[in-house]
Amino acid sequence: MAGFLIKRLLQAIFVVIAITLLVSFAIRLTGDPAVMMFQGGGSMTEEDLVRIRTALGTDQPFLVQYFSFLKGLLTLNFGRSFTGGTPVSQLIANALPATLLLAFISMVVSIALSIPLGIKAATARGKMADQVIRVLSLLGLSFPNFWLALMMVLLFSITLGWLPPSGMVGISSYVMPAVTMGVILTATNVRLVRTAMLETLQSQYIMVARAKGLSESKVLYKHALRNCAIPLITYFGIQFGGLLGGIVVIERVFNWPGLGTLAFDAVGARDYPVLQGVITVLALFIVGVNLLVDIAYGLVDPRIRTE
């Protein structure tokens, strides 16, 4: 087990280093932050640019900047924002709770929708209810999340005036972002639940439970769902990690004060430290969730430890 843990941990470290290296290189192709600081602010000279680059540290070779970033990463010190001078760790700490809470609520919405719909589709296999649920699932997969978000704003905020169009100003402001992400996730999760339930319902112990005269709801939710819960929980856990990265666009549409909005603003300002810090934190969460799932699998199934 120790060898398995070390192997998975090394893989996780390699992935984080690869992601941070790629991101650090890519964002430096987007433009010079020194030039961005002078846009709309009057004329500039080459001496001004050199002075600003020296102050920001962007005059150093790329590898020097990258290893300096890795050194700070060990203590969660991502440097200071180019635009405001605020420590990046503080900016991330302020934005991270909003992103995590929105992602959690979105997962709850998705699970609350996908489990009953998936079970209904499995028990009505080949019937009208199954066909309708599968078609709706396909439609959900076909809609871009930003398009669905814009349509919800148009309907519930502009046309009906029921919900705030943007920002985090109360409980009502969570509804549209969470439902948007929840619906998108449900389109995938319904198919997963349906497939898992179809396999479980063909098991012998389900036939025995029905032969004992147990109610259909007890057979489905107490016996069938419980026995297919492990792969579902595993997938939902991995999905939550990926959701943190996919929620970036939704945050921007709804002007949500989370990591997504922070990253978008950093891109526009060529704020290297902020963008590196945000993407690194998201990568750490995603890799961390996958690592925990791998470890859990290794504990449950010893055969996986040899892979």
DASULVEN-V605784 format. One record per backbone hydrogen bond with DSSP energy under -1.0 kcal/mol. CO is the residue of the C=O (numbers start at 1). NH is the residue of the N-H. Records with the same first field share a line. If there is no record, write none. Layout:
BEGIN
CO->NH ; NH
END
This chain:
BEGIN
1->5
2->6
3->7
4->8
5->9
6->10
7->11
8->12
9->13
10->14
11->15
12->16
13->17
14->18
15->19
16->20
17->21
18->22
19->23
20->24
21->25
22->26
23->27
26->29
27->30
32->36
33->37
35->38
38->41
45->49
46->50
47->51
48->52
49->53
50->54
51->55
52->56
53->57 ; 58 ; 59
57->60
61->65
62->66
63->67
64->68
65->69
66->70
67->71
68->72
69->73
70->74
72->75 ; 77
73->76
79->88
81->85
86->81
87->91
88->92
89->93
90->94
91->95
92->96
95->99
96->100
97->101
98->102
99->103
100->104
101->105
102->106
103->107
104->108
105->109
106->110
107->111
108->112
109->113
110->114
111->115
113->117
114->118
115->119
116->120
117->121
118->122
119->123
120->124
122->125
124->127
127->131
128->132
129->133
130->134
131->135
132->136
133->137
134->138
135->139
136->140
137->141
138->142
139->143
144->148
145->149
146->150
147->151
148->152
149->153
150->154
151->155
152->156
153->157 ; 158
154->159
155->160
156->162 ; 163
171->174
174->178
175->179
176->180
177->181
178->182
179->183
180->184
181->185
182->186
183->187
185->189
186->190
188->192
189->193
190->194
191->195
192->196
193->197
194->198
195->199
196->200
197->201
200->203
203->207
204->208
205->209
206->210
207->211
208->212
209->214
210->213
215->219
216->220
217->221
218->222 ; 223
219->224
220->225
223->227
224->228
228->232
229->233
230->234
231->235
232->236
233->237
234->238
235->239
236->240
237->241
238->242
239->243
240->244
242->246
243->247
245->248
247->251
248->252
249->253
250->254
251->256
254->167
256->258
258->262
259->263
260->264
261->265
262->266
263->267
264->268
265->269
266->271
267->270
270->272
271->275
272->276
273->277
274->278
275->279
276->280
277->281
278->282
279->283
280->284
281->285
282->286
283->287
284->288
285->289
286->290
287->291
288->292
289->293
290->294
291->295
292->296
293->297
294->298
295->299
296->300
297->301
301->304
303->306
304->307
END
